[in-house]
Amino acid sequence: MASLYNKAGVVRIYQGHRRTGLVYAIAWSPDGTAIASTSANSGHMPGPIRPSSFRISPIESVRPSPRIREKWERIDDRVHVWNPLTGKGIATYSRHVNAVMSIDFSPSGRQIATACYDGTVHVWSLTTAASTQLTYRGHLEAPTVTEFQLRAGHVHVLSARWSPDGQRIASVGGDDVRVWNPNTRRTMMTIPWSNRFGESTVGWSSDGSYLAFREFDSVRIVDGTSGAKRTDMLGGIYTFDWSPRSLQIATAGEKVRVWDALTGQMIRQFGTDTDGFARSISWSWDGAFLAVGGPDPVVRVWEARSARQVCVYDLHHGWIQDLAWSPDGKYIASGGADREVHVWQTDLYRA
């Protein structure tokens, strides 16, 4: 088993989030030249959203309490984009008004979609990071959303992902999962979602035919066009990732498993020597390996077919919240409670 127990495997440690909180989301650009990352306060997510982002005008005049103002001042609402080899900053996006929950580059790499705890999704460009190209407020404007929910800050967007063809974005938050056009903001499909006060993520199959989202501790698969339910993967799931090469889904949580997404049948279960929920999971570009971040400061890499552990990285100082492979499979970026993003070599794709 290849093992990285010293800094020989580390390419870069990015510390731009040291003053703000745990690293919450990480994404590589499709060409591998940039990483986007964001952080959130330790513990639970921030409380009510700022009044300026409400859609009901009478609420906009509500003055937040000193306690809420203090919370807002501690929130890191910025997205950092930086070079993974040098750590040099490329751009900083700071147009959100609350914590950013997910980051996703468009397939072309020219745009980024960020889901925010304020109930919106922003689409923006690296070349115009100081301004927003588009803001989607569909989750705030849903007919099921009440004034009380808006006042209490209970409408959050937890995840947003581009479709493989770049023509749709799926987002989950509030009371539903929505699929919408990133050019016109037009909502194309709405799917009821019953996990309002929990965490969730959403993702497309590699061909864009199917959509998956977490609901409570399970994953639901639906048709990517009609929203019709296909199947469920049940029990103890915190997050998931679609295989880039097949209609399989890897899930992490109480256990690490690979499933047939069309039948809901488990294909394989991976051994683990940790207690608690694994919080992050990512396939390599060719579907050969799975990287998993656990409740401990360790990233483990398994061979997907054999379930054999092939690599361990243990230089973090807190649990792993998110991780992502580089597009060529040579590097993994991981981050979490120690407020650092580590970029490190796996040696699995070295020529």
C-alpha positions in Angstrom: 0.0 0.0 0.0 1.4 3.4 -1.0 1.5 5.7 1.9 2.1 9.4 2.3 3.2 10.0 5.9 5.5 12.9 5.3 5.5 16.2 3.5 7.2 14.7 0.4 3.7 14.2 -1.0 2.5 17.7 -0.3 2.5 20.1 -3.2 0.8 23.1 -1.6 -0.9 23.9 1.7 -3.3 26.9 1.1 -4.0 28.8 4.3 -6.3 31.5 3.0 -9.1 30.3 5.2 -7.2 30.3 8.5 -9.1 33.2 10.0 -12.6 32.3 8.9 -13.4 28.7 9.7 -13.4 25.2 8.4 -12.9 24.6 4.7 -16.4 23.7 3.6 -16.2 23.2 -0.2 -13.5 22.6 -2.8 -13.6 22.4 -6.6 -11.0 22.0 -9.4 -11.4 23.8 -12.7 -11.9 21.4 -15.7 -8.4 22.2 -17.0 -6.7 21.7 -13.6 -5.2 25.2 -13.4 -7.3 26.6 -10.6 -9.0 25.5 -7.3 -12.0 27.3 -5.8 -12.6 26.9 -2.1 -14.7 28.4 0.6 -15.0 28.2 4.4 -17.7 28.3 7.0 -17.9 28.9 10.7 -17.1 26.0 12.9 -20.0 24.2 14.3 -23.4 24.8 12.8 -24.1 27.1 9.9 -24.9 30.8 10.5 -28.4 31.8 11.5 -30.9 34.1 9.8 -30.0 35.5 6.4 -29.5 39.2 6.0 -32.7 41.3 5.4 -31.4 42.7 2.2 -31.7 39.3 0.5 -35.4 38.8 1.4 -38.0 39.0 -1.3 -40.8 40.4 0.9 -40.3 44.2 1.1 -41.7 44.7 4.7 -39.1 42.3 6.0 -36.3 44.3 4.5 -36.7 47.0 7.1 -36.3 44.6 10.1 -33.2 45.5 12.0 -31.2 42.5 13.2 -30.3 42.1 16.8 -26.7 42.8 17.9 -26.2 39.0 18.3 -27.2 38.4 14.7 -25.1 41.3 13.5 -22.1 39.8 15.3 -22.7 36.4 13.6 -22.8 38.1 10.2 -19.5 39.8 10.8 -17.9 36.4 11.4 -19.3 34.8 8.3 -16.9 34.2 5.5 -19.0 34.8 2.4 -16.0 34.8 0.0 -14.9 32.2 -2.6 -11.1 32.0 -3.1 -9.8 30.9 -6.5 -6.1 30.1 -6.5 -3.3 28.3 -8.4 -3.0 24.8 -6.9 0.8 24.6 -7.5 1.8 28.0 -6.3 -1.0 29.0 -4.0 -1.2 32.4 -5.7 -4.6 34.0 -5.7 -6.4 34.2 -9.0 -9.7 35.8 -8.0 -11.9 36.4 -4.9 -15.7 36.5 -5.2 -17.5 38.3 -2.4 -21.0 39.0 -3.6 -22.8 36.6 -1.4 -24.2 37.7 1.9 -23.9 34.5 3.9 -21.9 31.3 3.9 -21.2 29.6 0.6 -22.2 25.9 0.8 -21.0 24.5 -2.6 -18.9 25.4 -5.6 -19.0 24.0 -9.1 -17.2 25.0 -12.3 -19.1 24.9 -15.5 -18.0 22.3 -18.0 -16.3 25.0 -20.0 -14.5 26.3 -16.9 -15.5 29.8 -17.7 -18.2 30.2 -15.1 -18.7 29.1 -11.5 -22.0 28.4 -9.7 -22.1 28.9 -5.9 -24.9 27.9 -3.6 -25.4 30.1 -0.6 -27.0 29.9 2.8 -29.0 33.0 2.0 -31.3 31.0 -0.4 -29.7 32.0 -3.7 -27.4 30.6 -6.3 -24.9 32.9 -8.0 -23.4 32.3 -11.5 -20.2 34.3 -12.1 -17.0 34.4 -14.2 -13.4 34.3 -13.1 -12.8 37.2 -15.4 -15.5 39.3 -13.7 -15.3 38.0 -10.2 -16.2 41.4 -8.8 -19.7 41.1 -10.3 -22.5 38.5 -10.6 -23.6 37.4 -14.0 -26.8 35.9 -12.7 -28.6 35.3 -9.3 -31.2 32.6 -9.0 -33.8 33.2 -6.3 -36.2 30.4 -7.2 -35.9 28.7 -3.8 -36.9 31.9 -2.1 -39.8 32.6 -4.4 -41.4 29.1 -4.2 -45.1 29.2 -3.3 -44.5 27.0 -0.3 -42.1 29.4 1.3 -43.7 31.3 4.1 -42.9 34.7 5.5 -41.9 33.1 8.8 -39.4 30.9 6.9 -37.9 34.0 5.3 -37.8 35.9 8.6 -36.1 33.0 10.4 -33.6 32.4 7.7 -34.9 28.8 7.0 -34.5 28.9 3.2 -31.0 27.8 2.3 -29.5 26.5 -0.9 -27.2 23.7 0.1 -25.8 22.5 -3.2 -25.8 23.5 -6.9 -24.3 21.5 -9.8 -24.0 22.1 -13.6 -25.3 19.5 -15.9 -22.6 17.9 -18.1 -23.7 19.9 -21.2 -23.7 23.2 -19.2 -27.3 23.9 -20.2 -28.9 23.3 -16.8 -28.1 23.7 -13.1 -29.7 21.6 -10.4 -29.9 23.1 -6.9 -31.4 21.8 -3.6 -32.7 23.9 -0.8 -35.9 25.3 0.8 -38.6 22.8 0.1 -37.5 21.4 -3.2 -34.9 20.4 -5.8 -34.9 22.7 -8.8 -33.5 22.4 -12.3 -33.1 25.7 -14.1 -31.6 27.4 -17.1 -28.4 29.3 -16.2 -28.8 31.8 -19.0 -32.5 32.8 -18.4 -33.1 31.8 -14.8 -36.2 29.9 -16.0 -37.1 27.0 -13.7 -37.5 23.8 -15.8 -38.3 21.3 -13.2 -39.3 21.2 -9.5 -39.1 18.1 -7.3 -40.4 18.1 -3.7 -37.7 17.7 -1.1 -38.3 16.8 2.6 -35.0 17.6 4.3 -35.5 21.3 5.0 -33.4 21.6 8.1 -30.7 19.1 7.2 -27.7 19.0 4.9 -27.9 17.8 1.3 -26.1 17.6 -2.0 -27.2 17.2 -5.6 -25.4 15.8 -8.7 -25.9 14.7 -12.3 -24.9 11.4 -13.8 -22.0 11.6 -16.3 -24.4 11.6 -19.3 -26.9 14.0 -17.7 -29.8 11.5 -17.9 -30.3 11.2 -14.1 -30.2 13.4 -11.1 -29.4 12.4 -7.6 -29.9 14.2 -4.3 -29.7 13.4 -0.6 -32.9 13.3 1.4 -32.5 12.6 5.1 -29.9 9.8 5.2 -30.7 8.3 1.8 -30.0 9.2 -1.9 -32.9 9.4 -4.4 -32.3 9.0 -8.2 -34.7 10.7 -10.6 -35.0 11.1 -14.3 -33.0 14.2 -15.3 -35.8 15.5 -17.6 -39.1 14.5 -16.0 -38.1 14.2 -12.4 -39.7 10.8 -12.2 -38.3 8.7 -9.4 -36.1 5.8 -10.4 -34.8 4.3 -7.2 -33.5 5.0 -3.6 -30.3 4.1 -1.9 -31.2 3.8 1.8 -29.6 4.3 5.1 -26.7 6.1 6.8 -25.6 8.2 3.9 -24.0 11.7 4.3 -22.8 12.4 0.8 -22.3 10.8 -2.6 -20.5 11.1 -6.0 -21.5 9.8 -9.4 -19.0 7.7 -11.3 -17.6 9.6 -14.3 -17.6 6.4 -16.4 -20.8 4.5 -15.5 -24.2 4.7 -13.8 -22.8 3.9 -10.4 -22.9 6.1 -7.3 -20.4 6.0 -4.4 -21.8 7.0 -1.0 -20.1 7.9 2.2 -21.5 8.1 5.7 -21.7 5.2 8.2 -20.2 3.0 5.5 -18.5 3.6 2.1 -20.4 1.8 -0.7 -20.8 1.7 -4.4 -24.3 1.2 -5.9 -26.0 0.5 -9.2 -27.9 3.8 -9.6 -30.6 2.3 -11.8 -31.5 -0.6 -9.5 -30.5 0.7 -6.1 -28.6 -2.5 -5.5 -25.3 -2.3 -3.5 -22.3 -3.5 -5.6 -19.5 -3.2 -3.1 -18.8 -2.1 0.5 -15.4 -0.7 1.5 -13.7 -1.5 4.8 -13.0 1.4 7.3 -11.1 1.6 10.5 -12.8 4.8 11.8 -15.9 5.5 13.9 -18.4 8.1 12.8 -19.6 9.5 9.4 -17.3 9.9 6.4 -18.1 13.4 5.1 -16.6 13.5 1.6 -16.1 11.1 -1.3 -14.8 11.6 -4.8 -14.1 9.4 -7.8 -10.9 9.8 -9.9 -11.4 10.9 -13.5 -11.5 7.4 -14.9 -13.5 5.8 -12.2 -10.6 3.6 -11.0 -10.2 5.0 -7.5 -12.3 6.5 -4.7 -11.0 9.1 -2.2 -12.8 9.3 1.1 -12.5 11.9 3.9 -13.5 10.7 7.3 -14.3 12.0 10.7 -10.6 11.8 11.5 -7.8 13.8 9.9 -7.1 11.2 7.2 -7.9 10.8 3.5 -8.1 7.2 2.3 -7.9 6.1 -1.3 -9.4 2.8 -2.5 -9.2 0.9 -5.8 -12.9 0.9 -6.8 -13.1 -2.6 -8.3 -11.2 -4.5 -5.7 -12.0 -2.4 -2.6 -8.3 -2.5 -1.8 -6.9 0.5 0.1 -4.0 1.9 -1.9 -3.1 5.3 -0.4 -3.4 7.1 3.0 -2.8 10.8 3.6 -2.7 11.9 7.3 -1.2 15.4 7.5 -4.4 17.2 8.3 -5.2 18.3 11.9 -8.9 17.9 11.9 -11.7 16.0 10.1 -12.0 16.2 6.3 -15.1 18.1 5.1 -14.5 18.1 1.4 -12.0 16.8 -1.2 -11.7 16.6 -5.0 -9.4 15.0 -7.5 -7.6 17.0 -10.1 -8.8 16.3 -13.6 -5.7 14.2 -14.5 -5.8 12.2 -11.3 -2.3 13.2 -10.2 -3.4 15.4 -7.2 -6.1 15.5 -4.5 -7.2 18.7 -2.8 -8.6 18.1 0.7 -9.7 20.4 3.5 -11.8 20.6 6.6 -11.6 21.5 10.3 -7.9 22.6 10.3 -8.9 25.5 8.0 -6.3 24.4 5.3 -6.5 23.0 1.8 -3.8 20.5 1.1 -2.9 19.7 -2.4 -1.0 16.4 -2.5 0.2 13.7 -5.0 -1.2 10.2 -5.0 1.4 8.7 -7.3 -1.4 6.5 -8.8 -1.3 8.2 -12.2 2.4 9.0 -12.4 3.7 8.3 -15.9 
